[in-house]
Amino acid sequence: MSDSSRLRHASTVVLAVLLCAVLPSTGWTWGQDGHHYIAQHYSQHLPADLDSLRACDSEVDAHVTDPDTRKGSTPGESERHYIDIDYYPEFLAGTLPRDRATLEALYSPATVSGEGVLPWAIAEVVTRLTQQFQARQWSAASLTIADLCHYVGDANQPLHCTVNFDGQVTGNNGIHSRHESGMISTYLGQLDTPAMSVTYYASPLDAAFDVIAASWAGVAPILAADTEATDAAGGSTSSATYYASLWNSTRVLTQARLDTASVMTASLVYTAWVDAGQPTPGANASALLAAGPSPFGDALTVRFAAGGPLSVEVFDVRGARVARLADDVSGEGSVTWRPGGSGVPVRPGLYFVRLSGPGTNLVRRVTLVR
């Protein structure tokens, strides 16, 4: 970097630091609703070989905000949730080193830590998940997936990827919470993420940096939308008029970031599973589960072999239980599911049969047609 470039960069950073100094210290996040949305939608993208991980969906959702809770008690946690990527002139020039040690040699470890280490946090969590898959530590893996959902969610929030994280540099003060919490909570019911195909990432670190760059491109549109919404609401940033305008301007962008967060989480889980040797999730040596035919119309036969005591249940794509076929089963056996037989209508579509109990969570997907 030339001396003149360093001087211009230093001036910008000093301005940002001075402005940030007067702001309250806040644990920025997508907001609970946004993080739960990602956790509730990630597993729909998993391939059939990983259906058994869907048995952990409720635990993933329950623990997806744990990383925020750790900020107050775990040193170094806060900086794992963001990276002020535009602090570095090399980012804008397309030459930013992705190796942390190389970047620390240029800027010092304290500076790199202070500007956020989100991409390296994501890569570290994927490594941990790979090791847990290799060791068949399924319960621990579900908590790690929850962490992964959280950090990947943060990487897909544009305001986690900029020095101007709260609009404090441009006069958009408070936009961070308004966009990711106030707006998301208001319009959560209008969000909808379809199932998509996962991607194997040869380098989770590169994938993290790439998605952060894509998120950063959303900073300017969000700030412009905030200014427009404030004007439309006569200067108010809390009225229904303000939030309606902000939502109308950023809806497509926001949906795209949440969609990417959910499918990227699934892709990184898939990557960890492949790198771990593709073990069968949730299986113990004595448990087997088969369900067919699929597609089926009137009746589905479920065969199992289990050490017990285990249960056989059916869930829809949103995780709601639609049938309990057996309780406290053990040994070899079979049960039949006749959708609608209890008088409760069951719509055609994708369903999941689960064999669950101590040490076992096996899932098979089936399709109901009429």
Secondary structure, 3 states (H helix, E strand, C coil): CCHHHHHHHHHHHHHHHHHHHCCCCCCCCCCHHHHHHHHHHHHHHCCHHHHHHHHHHHHHHHHCCHHHHHCCCCCCCHHHHCCCHHHCHHHHHCCCCCCHHHHHHHHCHHHHHHCCCHHHHHHHHHHHHHHHHHCCCHHHHHHHHHHHHHHHHHHCCHHHCCCCCCCCCCCCCCHHHHHHHHHHHHHHHHCCCCCCCCCCCCCHHHHHHHHHHHHHCCHHHHHHHHHHHHHHCCCCCCCHHHHHHHHHHHHHHHHHHHHHHHHHHHHHHHHHHHHCCCCCCCCCCCCEEEEECCCECCCEEEEEEEEEEEEEEEEECCCCEEEEEEEEEEEEEEEEECCCCCCCCCCCEEEEEEEEECCEEEEEEEEECC
